[in-house]
């Protein structure tokens, strides 16, 4: 598994970020590809600033009963 890291920022990138990123979002340099987890030990896992969208919440709704359909 290919892992990406930015040694200058001491960041490592998870699988999802690896699929979309080619440059470091912090410094803009090309990411370094490493073959094993060892070189990335101690590096901070990159967390995107955008939080994932909130999960849908069930909403109760009052619906008028239509006697003609019952
Ligand atoms: Zn960087």
PDB file of the backbone (N, CA, C, O) and the ligand in Angstrom, with CONECT records:
HET     ZN  A 101       1
ATOM      1  N   UNK A   1       0.848  -1.187   0.000  1.00  0.00           N
ATOM      2  CA  UNK A   1       0.000   0.000   0.000  1.00  0.00           C
ATOM      3  C   UNK A   1       0.884   1.238   0.000  1.00  0.00           C
ATOM      4  O   UNK A   1       1.816   1.351   0.796  1.00  0.00           O
ATOM      5  N   UNK A   2       0.584   2.148  -0.887  1.00  0.00           N
ATOM      6  CA  UNK A   2       1.344   3.386  -0.962  1.00  0.00           C
ATOM      7  C   UNK A   2       0.837   4.372   0.078  1.00  0.00           C
ATOM      8  O   UNK A   2      -0.366   4.592   0.220  1.00  0.00           O
ATOM      9  N   UNK A   3       1.763   4.948   0.785  1.00  0.00           N
ATOM     10  CA  UNK A   3       1.405   5.955   1.774  1.00  0.00           C
ATOM     11  C   UNK A   3       2.058   7.258   1.364  1.00  0.00           C
ATOM     12  O   UNK A   3       3.160   7.275   0.817  1.00  0.00           O
ATOM     13  N   UNK A   4       1.370   8.333   1.632  1.00  0.00           N
ATOM     14  CA  UNK A   4       1.914   9.643   1.296  1.00  0.00           C
ATOM     15  C   UNK A   4       2.187  10.416   2.573  1.00  0.00           C
ATOM     16  O   UNK A   4       1.457  10.318   3.559  1.00  0.00           O
ATOM     17  N   UNK A   5       3.257  11.184   2.520  1.00  0.00           N
ATOM     18  CA  UNK A   5       3.590  12.011   3.668  1.00  0.00           C
ATOM     19  C   UNK A   5       4.263  13.282   3.189  1.00  0.00           C
ATOM     20  O   UNK A   5       4.750  13.361   2.061  1.00  0.00           O
ATOM     21  N   UNK A   6       4.281  14.270   4.060  1.00  0.00           N
ATOM     22  CA  UNK A   6       5.032  15.501   3.810  1.00  0.00           C
ATOM     23  C   UNK A   6       6.007  15.644   4.962  1.00  0.00           C
ATOM     24  O   UNK A   6       5.625  16.071   6.051  1.00  0.00           O
ATOM     25  N   UNK A   7       7.281  15.287   4.726  1.00  0.00           N
ATOM     26  CA  UNK A   7       8.262  15.349   5.812  1.00  0.00           C
ATOM     27  C   UNK A   7       8.463  16.768   6.351  1.00  0.00           C
ATOM     28  O   UNK A   7       8.733  16.947   7.538  1.00  0.00           O
ATOM     29  N   UNK A   8       8.331  17.780   5.477  1.00  0.00           N
ATOM     30  CA  UNK A   8       8.532  19.156   5.935  1.00  0.00           C
ATOM     31  C   UNK A   8       7.477  19.555   6.961  1.00  0.00           C
ATOM     32  O   UNK A   8       7.794  20.205   7.958  1.00  0.00           O
ATOM     33  N   UNK A   9       6.221  19.166   6.722  1.00  0.00           N
ATOM     34  CA  UNK A   9       5.133  19.513   7.638  1.00  0.00           C
ATOM     35  C   UNK A   9       4.940  18.434   8.700  1.00  0.00           C
ATOM     36  O   UNK A   9       4.140  18.599   9.621  1.00  0.00           O
ATOM     37  N   UNK A  10       5.671  17.336   8.572  1.00  0.00           N
ATOM     38  CA  UNK A  10       5.536  16.191   9.473  1.00  0.00           C
ATOM     39  C   UNK A  10       4.088  15.711   9.482  1.00  0.00           C
ATOM     40  O   UNK A  10       3.494  15.481  10.536  1.00  0.00           O
ATOM     41  N   UNK A  11       3.536  15.565   8.271  1.00  0.00           N
ATOM     42  CA  UNK A  11       2.164  15.095   8.111  1.00  0.00           C
ATOM     43  C   UNK A  11       2.162  13.776   7.363  1.00  0.00           C
ATOM     44  O   UNK A  11       2.989  13.554   6.478  1.00  0.00           O
ATOM     45  N   UNK A  12       1.252  12.917   7.711  1.00  0.00           N
ATOM     46  CA  UNK A  12       0.999  11.719   6.919  1.00  0.00           C
ATOM     47  C   UNK A  12      -0.467  11.759   6.513  1.00  0.00           C
ATOM     48  O   UNK A  12      -1.284  12.421   7.152  1.00  0.00           O
ATOM     49  N   UNK A  13      -0.786  11.041   5.443  1.00  0.00           N
ATOM     50  CA  UNK A  13      -2.116  11.136   4.868  1.00  0.00           C
ATOM     51  C   UNK A  13      -2.775   9.775   4.837  1.00  0.00           C
ATOM     52  O   UNK A  13      -2.151   8.776   4.480  1.00  0.00           O
ATOM     53  N   UNK A  14      -4.025   9.745   5.210  1.00  0.00           N
ATOM     54  CA  UNK A  14      -4.796   8.508   5.226  1.00  0.00           C
ATOM     55  C   UNK A  14      -5.169   8.075   3.826  1.00  0.00           C
ATOM     56  O   UNK A  14      -4.891   8.769   2.849  1.00  0.00           O
ATOM     57  N   UNK A  15      -5.803   6.920   3.743  1.00  0.00           N
ATOM     58  CA  UNK A  15      -6.132   6.326   2.455  1.00  0.00           C
ATOM     59  C   UNK A  15      -7.024   7.241   1.619  1.00  0.00           C
ATOM     60  O   UNK A  15      -6.796   7.394   0.419  1.00  0.00           O
ATOM     61  N   UNK A  16      -8.031   7.847   2.233  1.00  0.00           N
ATOM     62  CA  UNK A  16      -8.957   8.708   1.496  1.00  0.00           C
ATOM     63  C   UNK A  16      -8.235   9.925   0.941  1.00  0.00           C
ATOM     64  O   UNK A  16      -8.469  10.320  -0.201  1.00  0.00           O
ATOM     65  N   UNK A  17      -7.371  10.514   1.732  1.00  0.00           N
ATOM     66  CA  UNK A  17      -6.639  11.690   1.271  1.00  0.00           C
ATOM     67  C   UNK A  17      -5.654  11.305   0.179  1.00  0.00           C
ATOM     68  O   UNK A  17      -5.430  12.076  -0.754  1.00  0.00           O
ATOM     69  N   UNK A  18      -5.068  10.126   0.285  1.00  0.00           N
ATOM     70  CA  UNK A  18      -4.103   9.665  -0.701  1.00  0.00           C
ATOM     71  C   UNK A  18      -4.731   9.552  -2.089  1.00  0.00           C
ATOM     72  O   UNK A  18      -4.066   9.773  -3.101  1.00  0.00           O
ATOM     73  N   UNK A  19      -6.021   9.205  -2.124  1.00  0.00           N
ATOM     74  CA  UNK A  19      -6.707   9.030  -3.406  1.00  0.00           C
ATOM     75  C   UNK A  19      -6.908  10.351  -4.132  1.00  0.00           C
ATOM     76  O   UNK A  19      -7.035  10.359  -5.356  1.00  0.00           O
ATOM     77  N   UNK A  20      -6.942  11.466  -3.413  1.00  0.00           N
ATOM     78  CA  UNK A  20      -7.280  12.733  -4.042  1.00  0.00           C
ATOM     79  C   UNK A  20      -6.141  13.744  -4.036  1.00  0.00           C
ATOM     80  O   UNK A  20      -6.150  14.682  -4.833  1.00  0.00           O
ATOM     81  N   UNK A  21      -5.165  13.572  -3.159  1.00  0.00           N
ATOM     82  CA  UNK A  21      -4.128  14.597  -3.018  1.00  0.00           C
ATOM     83  C   UNK A  21      -2.872  14.226  -3.801  1.00  0.00           C
ATOM     84  O   UNK A  21      -2.472  13.062  -3.832  1.00  0.00           O
ATOM     85  N   UNK A  22      -2.260  15.212  -4.425  1.00  0.00           N
ATOM     86  CA  UNK A  22      -0.945  15.008  -5.024  1.00  0.00           C
ATOM     87  C   UNK A  22       0.061  15.974  -4.402  1.00  0.00           C
ATOM     88  O   UNK A  22       1.268  15.737  -4.450  1.00  0.00           O
ATOM     89  N   UNK A  23      -0.442  17.060  -3.821  1.00  0.00           N
ATOM     90  CA  UNK A  23       0.439  18.018  -3.163  1.00  0.00           C
ATOM     91  C   UNK A  23      -0.034  18.219  -1.738  1.00  0.00           C
ATOM     92  O   UNK A  23      -1.199  17.978  -1.420  1.00  0.00           O
ATOM     93  N   UNK A  24       0.862  18.657  -0.892  1.00  0.00           N
ATOM     94  CA  UNK A  24       0.545  18.875   0.513  1.00  0.00           C
ATOM     95  C   UNK A  24      -0.409  20.067   0.645  1.00  0.00           C
ATOM     96  O   UNK A  24      -0.124  21.145   0.123  1.00  0.00           O
ATOM     97  N   UNK A  25      -1.530  19.881   1.333  1.00  0.00           N
ATOM     98  CA  UNK A  25      -2.466  20.996   1.501  1.00  0.00           C
ATOM     99  C   UNK A  25      -1.916  22.088   2.421  1.00  0.00           C
ATOM    100  O   UNK A  25      -2.448  23.198   2.439  1.00  0.00           O
ATOM    101  N   UNK A  26      -0.876  21.796   3.171  1.00  0.00           N
ATOM    102  CA  UNK A  26      -0.303  22.790   4.085  1.00  0.00           C
ATOM    103  C   UNK A  26       0.746  23.652   3.383  1.00  0.00           C
ATOM    104  O   UNK A  26       0.704  24.879   3.474  1.00  0.00           O
ATOM    105  N   UNK A  27       1.696  23.004   2.676  1.00  0.00           N
ATOM    106  CA  UNK A  27       2.811  23.764   2.099  1.00  0.00           C
ATOM    107  C   UNK A  27       2.804  23.754   0.573  1.00  0.00           C
ATOM    108  O   UNK A  27       3.535  24.528  -0.044  1.00  0.00           O
ATOM    109  N   UNK A  28       1.995  22.895  -0.052  1.00  0.00           N
ATOM    110  CA  UNK A  28       1.881  22.890  -1.497  1.00  0.00           C
ATOM    111  C   UNK A  28       2.953  22.101  -2.220  1.00  0.00           C
ATOM    112  O   UNK A  28       2.940  22.049  -3.450  1.00  0.00           O
ATOM    113  N   UNK A  29       3.878  21.486  -1.505  1.00  0.00           N
ATOM    114  CA  UNK A  29       4.920  20.692  -2.161  1.00  0.00           C
ATOM    115  C   UNK A  29       4.381  19.309  -2.519  1.00  0.00           C
ATOM    116  O   UNK A  29       3.378  18.849  -1.976  1.00  0.00           O
ATOM    117  N   UNK A  30       5.081  18.665  -3.449  1.00  0.00           N
ATOM    118  CA  UNK A  30       4.695  17.302  -3.819  1.00  0.00           C
ATOM    119  C   UNK A  30       4.825  16.388  -2.609  1.00  0.00           C
ATOM    120  O   UNK A  30       5.754  16.506  -1.809  1.00  0.00           O
ATOM    121  N   UNK A  31       3.862  15.471  -2.498  1.00  0.00           N
ATOM    122  CA  UNK A  31       3.896  14.537  -1.381  1.00  0.00           C
ATOM    123  C   UNK A  31       4.922  13.452  -1.644  1.00  0.00           C
ATOM    124  O   UNK A  31       5.182  13.088  -2.791  1.00  0.00           O
ATOM    125  N   UNK A  32       5.494  12.945  -0.579  1.00  0.00           N
ATOM    126  CA  UNK A  32       6.486  11.884  -0.674  1.00  0.00           C
ATOM    127  C   UNK A  32       5.779  10.545  -0.511  1.00  0.00           C
ATOM    128  O   UNK A  32       5.033  10.332   0.445  1.00  0.00           O
ATOM    129  N   UNK A  33       6.028   9.649  -1.461  1.00  0.00           N
ATOM    130  CA  UNK A  33       5.414   8.327  -1.417  1.00  0.00           C
ATOM    131  C   UNK A  33       6.347   7.358  -0.720  1.00  0.00           C
ATOM    132  O   UNK A  33       7.525   7.259  -1.063  1.00  0.00           O
ATOM    133  N   UNK A  34       5.819   6.649   0.252  1.00  0.00           N
ATOM    134  CA  UNK A  34       6.632   5.670   0.979  1.00  0.00           C
ATOM    135  C   UNK A  34       5.934   4.324   0.936  1.00  0.00           C
ATOM    136  O   UNK A  34       4.705   4.254   0.936  1.00  0.00           O
ATOM    137  N   UNK A  35       6.709   3.268   0.899  1.00  0.00           N
ATOM    138  CA  UNK A  35       6.161   1.933   0.754  1.00  0.00           C
ATOM    139  C   UNK A  35       5.705   1.282   2.032  1.00  0.00           C
ATOM    140  O   UNK A  35       4.929   0.327   1.997  1.00  0.00           O
ATOM    141  N   UNK A  36       6.167   1.776   3.157  1.00  0.00           N
ATOM    142  CA  UNK A  36       5.777   1.160   4.417  1.00  0.00           C
ATOM    143  C   UNK A  36       5.420   2.250   5.416  1.00  0.00           C
ATOM    144  O   UNK A  36       5.651   3.434   5.173  1.00  0.00           O
ATOM    145  N   UNK A  37       4.861   1.837   6.529  1.00  0.00           N
ATOM    146  CA  UNK A  37       4.422   2.808   7.538  1.00  0.00           C
ATOM    147  C   UNK A  37       5.590   3.339   8.358  1.00  0.00           C
ATOM    148  O   UNK A  37       5.470   4.373   9.015  1.00  0.00           O
ATOM    149  N   UNK A  38       6.721   2.634   8.323  1.00  0.00           N
ATOM    150  CA  UNK A  38       7.810   2.992   9.221  1.00  0.00           C
ATOM    151  C   UNK A  38       8.275   4.445   9.088  1.00  0.00           C
ATOM    152  O   UNK A  38       8.444   5.125  10.101  1.00  0.00           O
ATOM    153  N   UNK A  39       8.489   4.942   7.842  1.00  0.00           N
ATOM    154  CA  UNK A  39       8.977   6.330   7.750  1.00  0.00           C
ATOM    155  C   UNK A  39       7.952   7.361   8.228  1.00  0.00           C
ATOM    156  O   UNK A  39       8.305   8.509   8.496  1.00  0.00           O
ATOM    157  N   UNK A  40       6.692   6.956   8.332  1.00  0.00           N
ATOM    158  CA  UNK A  40       5.662   7.929   8.723  1.00  0.00           C
ATOM    159  C   UNK A  40       5.353   7.857  10.217  1.00  0.00           C
ATOM    160  O   UNK A  40       4.494   8.587  10.711  1.00  0.00           O
ATOM    161  N   UNK A  41       6.047   6.984  10.930  1.00  0.00           N
ATOM    162  CA  UNK A  41       5.810   6.900  12.371  1.00  0.00           C
ATOM    163  C   UNK A  41       6.151   8.232  13.024  1.00  0.00           C
ATOM    164  O   UNK A  41       7.192   8.825  12.741  1.00  0.00           O
ATOM    165  N   UNK A  42       5.284   8.688  13.884  1.00  0.00           N
ATOM    166  CA  UNK A  42       5.527   9.946  14.576  1.00  0.00           C
ATOM    167  C   UNK A  42       4.994  11.154  13.844  1.00  0.00           C
ATOM    168  O   UNK A  42       4.939  12.252  14.398  1.00  0.00           O
ATOM    169  N   UNK A  43       4.591  10.950  12.572  1.00  0.00           N
ATOM    170  CA  UNK A  43       4.023  12.075  11.840  1.00  0.00           C
ATOM    171  C   UNK A  43       2.548  12.218  12.201  1.00  0.00           C
ATOM    172  O   UNK A  43       1.868  11.237  12.501  1.00  0.00           O
ATOM    173  N   UNK A  44       2.078  13.434  12.167  1.00  0.00           N
ATOM    174  CA  UNK A  44       0.694  13.728  12.481  1.00  0.00           C
ATOM    175  C   UNK A  44      -0.200  13.306  11.307  1.00  0.00           C
ATOM    176  O   UNK A  44       0.129  13.570  10.150  1.00  0.00           O
ATOM    177  N   UNK A  45      -1.311  12.660  11.600  1.00  0.00           N
ATOM    178  CA  UNK A  45      -2.259  12.289  10.548  1.00  0.00           C
ATOM    179  C   UNK A  45      -3.007  13.538  10.102  1.00  0.00           C
ATOM    180  O   UNK A  45      -3.576  14.267  10.915  1.00  0.00           O
ATOM    181  N   UNK A  46      -2.993  13.768   8.787  1.00  0.00           N
ATOM    182  CA  UNK A  46      -3.655  14.950   8.252  1.00  0.00           C
ATOM    183  C   UNK A  46      -5.158  14.824   8.432  1.00  0.00           C
ATOM    184  O   UNK A  46      -5.759  13.814   8.063  1.00  0.00           O
ATOM    185  N   UNK A  47      -5.758  15.863   9.004  1.00  0.00           N
ATOM    186  CA  UNK A  47      -7.208  15.910   9.157  1.00  0.00           C
ATOM    187  C   UNK A  47      -7.721  17.097   8.371  1.00  0.00           C
ATOM    188  O   UNK A  47      -7.390  18.239   8.691  1.00  0.00           O
ATOM    189  N   UNK A  48      -8.524  16.850   7.347  1.00  0.00           N
ATOM    190  CA  UNK A  48      -9.027  17.963   6.555  1.00  0.00           C
ATOM    191  C   UNK A  48      -9.848  18.918   7.413  1.00  0.00           C
ATOM    192  O   UNK A  48     -10.517  18.501   8.358  1.00  0.00           O
ATOM    193  N   UNK A  49      -9.789  20.196   7.077  1.00  0.00           N
ATOM    194  CA  UNK A  49     -10.496  21.221   7.862  1.00  0.00           C
ATOM    195  C   UNK A  49     -12.002  21.078   7.731  1.00  0.00           C
ATOM    196  O   UNK A  49     -12.753  21.382   8.658  1.00  0.00           O
ATOM    197  N   UNK A  50     -12.427  20.614   6.573  1.00  0.00           N
ATOM    198  CA  UNK A  50     -13.872  20.465   6.377  1.00  0.00           C
ATOM    199  C   UNK A  50     -14.354  19.228   7.110  1.00  0.00           C
ATOM    200  O   UNK A  50     -13.833  18.133   6.897  1.00  0.00           O
ATOM    201  N   UNK A  51     -15.328  19.394   7.959  1.00  0.00           N
ATOM    202  CA  UNK A  51     -15.876  18.239   8.651  1.00  0.00           C
ATOM    203  C   UNK A  51     -16.829  17.519   7.702  1.00  0.00           C
ATOM    204  O   UNK A  51     -17.440  18.147   6.838  1.00  0.00           O
ATOM    205  N   UNK A  52     -16.954  16.219   7.861  1.00  0.00           N
ATOM    206  CA  UNK A  52     -17.871  15.495   6.983  1.00  0.00           C
ATOM    207  C   UNK A  52     -19.301  15.980   7.196  1.00  0.00           C
ATOM    208  O   UNK A  52     -19.637  16.464   8.277  1.00  0.00           O
ATOM    209  N   UNK A  53     -20.139  15.855   6.181  1.00  0.00           N
ATOM    210  CA  UNK A  53     -21.518  16.329   6.318  1.00  0.00           C
ATOM    211  C   UNK A  53     -22.240  15.589   7.436  1.00  0.00           C
ATOM    212  O   UNK A  53     -21.998  14.407   7.681  1.00  0.00           O
ATOM    213  N   UNK A  54     -23.117  16.301   8.097  1.00  0.00           N
ATOM    214  CA  UNK A  54     -23.855  15.702   9.195  1.00  0.00           C
ATOM    215  C   UNK A  54     -24.742  14.582   8.675  1.00  0.00           C
ATOM    216  O   UNK A  54     -25.255  14.634   7.557  1.00  0.00           O
ATOM    217  N   UNK A  55     -24.906  13.584   9.502  1.00  0.00           N
ATOM    218  CA  UNK A  55     -25.764  12.474   9.115  1.00  0.00           C
ATOM    219  C   UNK A  55     -27.203  12.949   9.039  1.00  0.00           C
ATOM    220  O   UNK A  55     -27.617  13.819   9.805  1.00  0.00           O
ATOM    221  N   UNK A  56     -27.954  12.388   8.128  1.00  0.00           N
ATOM    222  CA  UNK A  56     -29.360  12.794   8.038  1.00  0.00           C
ATOM    223  C   UNK A  56     -30.102  12.462   9.338  1.00  0.00           C
ATOM    224  O   UNK A  56     -29.856  11.436   9.971  1.00  0.00           O
ATOM    225  N   UNK A  57     -30.987  13.336   9.700  1.00  0.00           N
ATOM    226  CA  UNK A  57     -31.745  13.154  10.938  1.00  0.00           C
ATOM    227  C   UNK A  57     -33.207  12.927  10.557  1.00  0.00           C
ATOM    228  O   UNK A  57     -33.785  13.654   9.749  1.00  0.00           O
ATOM    229  N   UNK A  58     -33.771  11.911  11.159  1.00  0.00           N
ATOM    230  CA  UNK A  58     -35.186  11.643  10.904  1.00  0.00           C
ATOM    231  C   UNK A  58     -36.024  12.794  11.460  1.00  0.00           C
ATOM    232  O   UNK A  58     -35.780  13.276  12.566  1.00  0.00           O
ATOM    233  N   UNK A  59     -36.984  13.215  10.702  1.00  0.00           N
ATOM    234  CA  UNK A  59     -37.834  14.333  11.099  1.00  0.00           C
ATOM    235  C   UNK A  59     -39.264  13.841  11.147  1.00  0.00           C
ATOM    236  O   UNK A  59     -39.767  13.227  10.206  1.00  0.00           O
ATOM    237  N   UNK A  60     -39.907  14.126  12.271  1.00  0.00           N
ATOM    238  CA  UNK A  60     -41.321  13.783  12.385  1.00  0.00           C
ATOM    239  C   UNK A  60     -42.131  14.853  11.670  1.00  0.00           C
ATOM    240  O   UNK A  60     -41.850  16.044  11.807  1.00  0.00           O
ATOM    241  N   UNK A  61     -43.104  14.446  10.932  1.00  0.00           N
ATOM    242  CA  UNK A  61     -43.928  15.394  10.207  1.00  0.00           C
ATOM    243  C   UNK A  61     -45.394  15.028  10.380  1.00  0.00           C
ATOM    244  O   UNK A  61     -45.786  13.861  10.346  1.00  0.00           O
ATOM    245  N   UNK A  62     -46.171  16.059  10.564  1.00  0.00           N
ATOM    246  CA  UNK A  62     -47.611  15.833  10.666  1.00  0.00           C
ATOM    247  C   UNK A  62     -48.192  15.874   9.256  1.00  0.00           C
ATOM    248  O   UNK A  62     -48.039  16.861   8.536  1.00  0.00           O
ATOM    249  N   UNK A  63     -48.851  14.805   8.879  1.00  0.00           N
ATOM    250  CA  UNK A  63     -49.442  14.730   7.549  1.00  0.00           C
ATOM    251  C   UNK A  63     -50.953  14.618   7.721  1.00  0.00           C
ATOM    252  O   UNK A  63     -51.442  13.720   8.406  1.00  0.00           O
ATOM    253  N   UNK A  64     -51.676  15.522   7.105  1.00  0.00           N
ATOM    254  CA  UNK A  64     -53.138  15.439   7.252  1.00  0.00           C
ATOM    255  C   UNK A  64     -53.671  14.132   6.662  1.00  0.00           C
ATOM    256  O   UNK A  64     -53.243  13.679   5.601  1.00  0.00           O
ATOM    257  N   UNK A  65     -54.600  13.561   7.378  1.00  0.00           N
ATOM    258  CA  UNK A  65     -55.217  12.311   6.907  1.00  0.00           C
ATOM    259  C   UNK A  65     -56.268  12.667   5.859  1.00  0.00           C
ATOM    260  O   UNK A  65     -57.134  13.515   6.070  1.00  0.00           O
ATOM    261  N   UNK A  66     -56.156  11.990   4.736  1.00  0.00           N
ATOM    262  CA  UNK A  66     -57.122  12.238   3.666  1.00  0.00           C
ATOM    263  C   UNK A  66     -58.093  11.060   3.652  1.00  0.00           C
ATOM    264  O   UNK A  66     -57.749   9.974   3.187  1.00  0.00           O
ATOM    265  N   UNK A  67     -59.297  11.274   4.158  1.00  0.00           N
ATOM    266  CA  UNK A  67     -60.262  10.171   4.277  1.00  0.00           C
ATOM    267  C   UNK A  67     -60.573   9.510   2.934  1.00  0.00           C
ATOM    268  O   UNK A  67     -60.935   8.334   2.898  1.00  0.00           O
ATOM    269  N   UNK A  68     -60.437  10.246   1.835  1.00  0.00           N
ATOM    270  CA  UNK A  68     -60.786   9.663   0.542  1.00  0.00           C
ATOM    271  C   UNK A  68     -59.806   8.580   0.121  1.00  0.00           C
ATOM    272  O   UNK A  68     -60.128   7.770  -0.748  1.00  0.00           O
ATOM    273  N   UNK A  69     -58.585   8.545   0.729  1.00  0.00           N
ATOM    274  CA  UNK A  69     -57.601   7.527   0.382  1.00  0.00           C
ATOM    275  C   UNK A  69     -57.631   6.325   1.321  1.00  0.00           C
ATOM    276  O   UNK A  69     -57.053   5.281   1.017  1.00  0.00           O
ATOM    277  N   UNK A  70     -58.299   6.470   2.454  1.00  0.00           N
ATOM    278  CA  UNK A  70     -58.299   5.382   3.432  1.00  0.00           C
ATOM    279  C   UNK A  70     -59.255   4.285   3.037  1.00  0.00           C
ATOM    280  O   UNK A  70     -59.380   3.290   3.750  1.00  0.00           O
TER     281      UNK A  70
HETATM  282 ZN    ZN A 101       3.720  20.024   3.595  1.00  0.00          ZN
END
